[in-house]
Amino acid sequence: MKQFDVVVLGAGPGGYVAAIKAAQLGKKVGIIEREYLGGVCLNVGCIPSKALLRNAELAYLLRTEAKEFGISFDNLQLDYAAAYKRSREVSQRLTKGISFLMKKNNIEVINGEGKLTAPGKLLVELTDGGEEEVLAQDIILATGAHATVIPGMEPDGTKILDYKHAILLESLPKSAVIIGGGAVGIEFATVWSGYGVEVSVVEMLPHILPNEDEEAVAELAKALKKRGVKVFAGTKVKSVARTETGTKVLIESEKGEETLEAEETLVAVGFKPNSEGIGLEEVGVETDKRGFVVVDERMRTNIPGIWAIGDLTGKLLLAHTASAMGIICAENIAGKEPRTLDYRMIPRATYSSPQVASFGYTEAQAKEAGFAVKVGKFNFQANGKALGLGEYQGWVKVITDEKYGEILGATIVGPEASELLPELVLAQANELTVEEIAHSVHAHPTLAEALMEAAEAALGSAIHS
């Protein structure tokens, strides 16, 4: 039997961050992990995918744009196995860092599968065999989520893939169908098309990236078409069949039925919580009808001493959301001044080419919510740095309240959109207006000038547009 002040179940970006913060606040902490430190994000998600995207960016540039940059060569060789290897090295470097942080903060790592048996008690089926009871004053559930499996489209790792299979591919197919036009599907479409794979994306809803600004999605759709990606939006998948040479995907839209043939099919239609088998029912922890754990603004469940964070709660299934929830949870356990998260204002990003990044209300959502909306928009085509980079598709759109200039949200589609967005997120969180953004002097030439120009446009005083 082991005893702690705080035990965290799950060592993903929510769990390990919560553990570190709790340890920094003077708690004796243990963390239980059944597979790997860093969770999906560091091992088979966010991090290795960004390494692959960088390789794909270079591959696409050399295949299609080298002449524009004055680069010529004979017999270009693109080795995807090397890209895969680099992505694993990047992942392993970070996961080793998490292991170091656990030791540095005196957090005991227990390798195994944990299950609640009572408030303050967990039974761990150890990876090396045997069982161990773990006691704690407070337990943080951070078990994350897993890919949704559709009956008849069960992944086999060879012809039908889920995100994990896709991230661990050491060679690429000649053709692929991606079912699901969310961030995961679009990022894999970007990687694979960068290497010349024939890619089709099928999305049931009216447009890809269904939660994003429609104008931004239209801009991205144009870029995908230029890369050779076929997008079938507003289209249902009726069946996926394995064949000798790959897969056949039967789709249906307003135009009728059509069959797409490809070597491999990636199913990327969302995630479900890892809430089964961890003792929620036995202890009485409340879940919603989808299986996500219900928490309040302080990350408390309905059972005293049991907390939950990250994807398991279904709030906003993003790694940085999980980390922020983990910190707030640990601070509440330690009795610190409580703070809350406004999930609408948390940044979102899709690392496509161009990138799409946003937070807050879209233009349509702000109008639906009853705001008197004023929009400031600036195109990257008029930005010197973007032109110099040769990446000038897209724009910055800032959504404001017409009366006070309050920032309600923003969408950026263009180069390094995810890196540009935080300035606007910080401004909104600290109640700055577009006037203050516009009056802040931005270095020239930078991509960030586009934020200043969009703010000026919202004020009706644009300089370069």
ABEGO torsion letter per residue (X at the ends): XBBBABBBBEABAAAAAAAAAAAAAGBBBBBBBAABBGEAAAAABAAAAAAAAAAAAAAAAAAAAAAAAGBBBBGBBBBAAAAAAAAAAAAAAAAAAAAAAAAAAGBBBBBEBBBBABBGBBBBBBAAEEBBBBBBABBBBBAEBBBBBBBGABBAGAABBBAAAAAABABBBABBBBBEABAAAAAAAAAAAAAGBBBBBBBABABBGAABBAAAAAAAAAAAAAAGBBBBBGBBBABBBBBAAEBBBBBBBAAEBBBBBBABBBBBAEBBBBABGAGAAAAGBBBBAAGBBBBBAAGBBABBGBBBBEAAAGABBBAAAAAAAAAAAAAAAAGBBBBBBBAAABBBBBBBOBBBBBBEBBAAAAAAAGBBBBBBBBBAAABAAAAAAGBABEBBBBBBBAAAGBBAEBBBBEBGAAAAAAAAAAAAAAGBBAAAAAABBBBOBBAAAAAAAAAAAAAGABAAX
